[in-house]
Every structure is written in C-alpha cells, then in structure tokens.
Amino acid sequence: MKSSRLIAIFIALVVLSWVIYLTFTKFNLNVKYTRGQKIDSLHGVYVYYNGKTQNVSGRNLVNGYNLGLNYQCVEFVKRYYF
C-alpha cells in the first residue's frame, strides 16, 4: 500500500512537471508585448521582445554576416557591437 501511494505521488509530480514545462515553453505568458516589439534601447540599439521561452524567429543577417537568431540576447549583443 505504501509503495502504490509513492508511485501515485511520483506519477502526479511527473505530470505536474510536464504541465508546467508546457505552460512556460508553449504559451506567451506576457500578453503586454508581442514578439518583435521594441521594449528598450541601449545607445540607439533596440531591444526586442522575444516572446515565449525557446522562441526562434529566423536569423538576422546583415551583409551576409550572421548576427544570430532574431530577438535573442546574443543577437542583441552582436548587433550592439556591429
């Protein structure tokens, strides 16, 4: 009886973890901004809202130079120094 209760708790925790993971990775929880919207700037270089976690919107290429994935933090840094 004790082991069946532990198995049920373990399964419930796995399901709960999966639901939390899907919530944060598949849904944009910040409805205030839309993906690609300017939210800030640093010395004239804009910061864009990326959207939900793990969002990828293509590559940012300038004269054939790859600055990175659109709206990602590394792409912002590369744009800033470019």
Backbone as CSV, one residue per row, in Angstrom:
resi,resn,N_x,N_y,N_z,CA_x,CA_y,CA_z,C_x,C_y,C_z
1,MET,0.830,-1.195,0.000,0.000,0.000,0.000,0.870,1.252,0.000
2,LYS,1.943,1.235,0.782,2.816,2.404,0.833,3.512,2.629,-0.505
3,SER,3.935,1.557,-1.167,4.626,1.706,-2.451,3.679,2.200,-3.543
4,SER,2.422,1.790,-3.517,1.466,2.266,-4.526,1.184,3.760,-4.336
5,ARG,1.185,4.207,-3.100,0.992,5.636,-2.823,2.192,6.440,-3.322
6,LEU,3.408,5.930,-3.112,4.611,6.599,-3.597,4.640,6.648,-5.122
7,ILE,4.218,5.580,-5.760,4.152,5.561,-7.226,3.145,6.582,-7.726
8,ALA,2.001,6.679,-7.070,0.972,7.657,-7.468,1.492,9.085,-7.289
9,ILE,2.199,9.354,-6.203,2.769,10.684,-5.974,3.822,10.992,-7.023
10,PHE,4.657,10.009,-7.340,5.683,10.202,-8.367,5.043,10.507,-9.723
11,ILE,4.040,9.763,-10.097,3.352,9.998,-11.377,2.703,11.375,-11.386
12,ALA,2.088,11.764,-10.287,1.468,13.087,-10.200,2.510,14.186,-10.344
13,LEU,3.679,14.016,-9.734,4.744,15.013,-9.855,5.276,15.088,-11.279
14,VAL,5.397,13.962,-11.947,5.856,13.947,-13.338,4.856,14.671,-14.228
15,VAL,3.576,14.381,-14.050,2.532,15.039,-14.854,2.508,16.534,-14.560
16,LEU,2.589,16.924,-13.317,2.600,18.334,-12.955,3.816,19.044,-13.551
17,SER,4.969,18.400,-13.481,6.175,18.989,-14.077,6.009,19.170,-15.578
18,TRP,5.414,18.204,-16.243,5.206,18.291,-17.685,4.252,19.431,-18.032
19,VAL,3.188,19.581,-17.264,2.228,20.671,-17.497,2.899,22.021,-17.289
20,ILE,3.700,22.159,-16.265,4.414,23.417,-16.015,5.386,23.700,-17.150
21,TYR,6.115,22.687,-17.594,7.051,22.854,-18.709,6.310,23.326,-19.960
22,LEU,5.217,22.681,-20.310,4.454,23.078,-21.500,3.893,24.485,-21.367
23,THR,3.460,24.844,-20.181,2.912,26.181,-19.964,3.957,27.250,-20.243
24,PHE,5.168,27.056,-19.750,6.198,28.072,-19.907,6.859,28.065,-21.275
25,THR,6.832,26.949,-21.992,7.510,26.899,-23.281,6.580,27.064,-24.475
26,LYS,5.312,26.812,-24.319,4.394,26.860,-25.466,3.485,28.082,-25.473
27,PHE,3.375,28.754,-24.360,2.456,29.885,-24.270,3.206,31.149,-23.880
28,ASN,2.823,32.258,-24.482,3.388,33.557,-24.128,2.610,34.081,-22.922
29,LEU,3.231,34.024,-21.772,2.544,34.427,-20.544,2.527,35.934,-20.356
30,ASN,3.311,36.666,-21.123,3.349,38.123,-21.022,2.554,38.707,-22.193
31,VAL,1.283,38.980,-21.958,0.419,39.469,-23.032,0.585,40.967,-23.272
32,LYS,1.425,41.605,-22.486,1.651,43.040,-22.645,2.421,43.351,-23.921
33,TYR,3.288,42.442,-24.362,4.126,42.651,-25.537,3.849,41.580,-26.584
34,THR,4.144,41.924,-27.841,4.093,40.942,-28.918,5.516,40.697,-29.395
35,ARG,5.739,39.538,-29.985,7.075,39.176,-30.445,7.568,40.190,-31.471
36,GLY,8.803,40.660,-31.260,9.404,41.628,-32.170,9.133,43.075,-31.805
37,GLN,8.365,43.320,-30.758,8.050,44.688,-30.335,9.262,45.294,-29.623
38,LYS,9.557,46.555,-29.927,10.660,47.246,-29.261,10.268,47.513,-27.811
39,ILE,11.149,47.109,-26.893,10.832,47.324,-25.485,11.847,48.218,-24.785
40,ASP,13.024,48.405,-25.394,14.048,49.241,-24.772,15.127,49.512,-25.810
41,SER,16.103,50.322,-25.427,17.250,50.546,-26.310,18.476,50.886,-25.471
42,LEU,19.636,50.645,-26.054,20.896,50.977,-25.418,21.768,51.628,-26.481
43,HIS,22.063,52.901,-26.304,22.872,53.673,-27.251,22.353,53.563,-28.678
44,GLY,21.034,53.603,-28.826,20.426,53.569,-30.150,20.200,52.189,-30.728
45,VAL,20.592,51.137,-30.031,20.354,49.764,-30.488,19.150,49.231,-29.717
46,TYR,18.127,48.829,-30.449,16.874,48.428,-29.811,16.914,47.014,-29.263
47,VAL,16.177,46.825,-28.176,15.943,45.516,-27.577,14.533,45.127,-27.969
48,TYR,14.366,43.927,-28.522,13.063,43.453,-28.970,12.574,42.341,-28.065
49,TYR,11.263,42.286,-27.896,10.660,41.232,-27.083,10.703,39.921,-27.859
50,ASN,11.188,38.868,-27.222,11.370,37.574,-27.880,10.119,36.718,-27.878
51,GLY,9.231,36.917,-26.948,8.050,36.060,-26.855,8.270,34.958,-25.845
52,LYS,7.645,33.847,-26.123,7.710,32.726,-25.193,9.115,32.123,-25.132
53,THR,9.343,31.302,-24.138,10.625,30.636,-23.979,10.890,29.741,-25.180
54,GLN,12.118,29.647,-25.610,12.570,28.839,-26.731,12.009,29.314,-28.068
55,ASN,11.642,30.575,-28.154,11.113,31.112,-29.400,12.255,31.402,-30.360
56,VAL,12.103,30.988,-31.608,13.085,31.250,-32.646,12.352,31.844,-33.834
57,SER,12.836,32.984,-34.340,12.151,33.679,-35.421,13.029,33.841,-36.656
58,GLY,13.988,32.991,-36.850,14.874,33.116,-38.003,16.184,33.794,-37.637
59,ARG,17.010,34.002,-38.644,18.332,34.587,-38.429,18.352,36.049,-38.841
60,ASN,19.206,36.804,-38.168,19.413,38.202,-38.511,20.735,38.288,-39.272
61,LEU,20.642,38.492,-40.582,21.826,38.596,-41.435,21.985,40.033,-41.904
62,VAL,23.186,40.586,-41.760,23.496,41.934,-42.235,24.690,41.813,-43.172
63,ASN,24.463,42.082,-44.442,25.503,41.958,-45.471,26.165,40.580,-45.451
64,GLY,25.362,39.544,-45.241,25.871,38.180,-45.209,26.488,37.771,-43.882
65,TYR,26.606,38.695,-42.935,27.170,38.379,-41.618,26.046,37.945,-40.685
66,ASN,26.191,36.787,-40.079,25.176,36.237,-39.196,25.292,36.872,-37.811
67,LEU,24.273,37.655,-37.435,24.259,38.252,-36.103,23.585,37.343,-35.078
68,GLY,22.945,36.286,-35.520,22.315,35.343,-34.600,20.831,35.207,-34.861
69,LEU,20.171,34.508,-33.954,18.732,34.301,-34.057,18.002,35.569,-33.635
70,ASN,16.985,35.946,-34.409,16.246,37.183,-34.132,15.751,37.252,-32.689
71,TYR,15.951,38.402,-32.088,15.419,38.763,-30.768,16.055,37.997,-29.612
72,GLN,17.160,37.299,-29.837,17.832,36.589,-28.758,18.855,37.524,-28.110
73,CYS,19.267,37.218,-26.894,20.188,38.090,-26.165,21.547,38.192,-26.858
74,VAL,22.045,37.079,-27.384,23.340,37.111,-28.059,23.243,37.942,-29.336
75,GLU,22.123,37.846,-30.016,21.910,38.630,-31.234,21.918,40.119,-30.904
76,PHE,21.347,40.500,-29.772,21.371,41.906,-29.361,22.805,42.376,-29.140
77,VAL,23.599,41.590,-28.443,24.989,41.966,-28.172,25.779,42.090,-29.467
78,LYS,25.571,41.156,-30.385,26.287,41.216,-31.659,25.844,42.432,-32.487
79,ARG,24.533,42.747,-32.458,24.048,43.956,-33.138,24.650,45.200,-32.508
80,TYR,24.750,45.200,-31.190,25.294,46.361,-30.483,26.738,46.624,-30.909
81,TYR,27.559,45.583,-30.969,28.962,45.782,-31.329,29.188,45.897,-32.845
82,PHE,28.222,45.419,-33.648,28.340,45.513,-35.100,28.200,46.969,-35.522
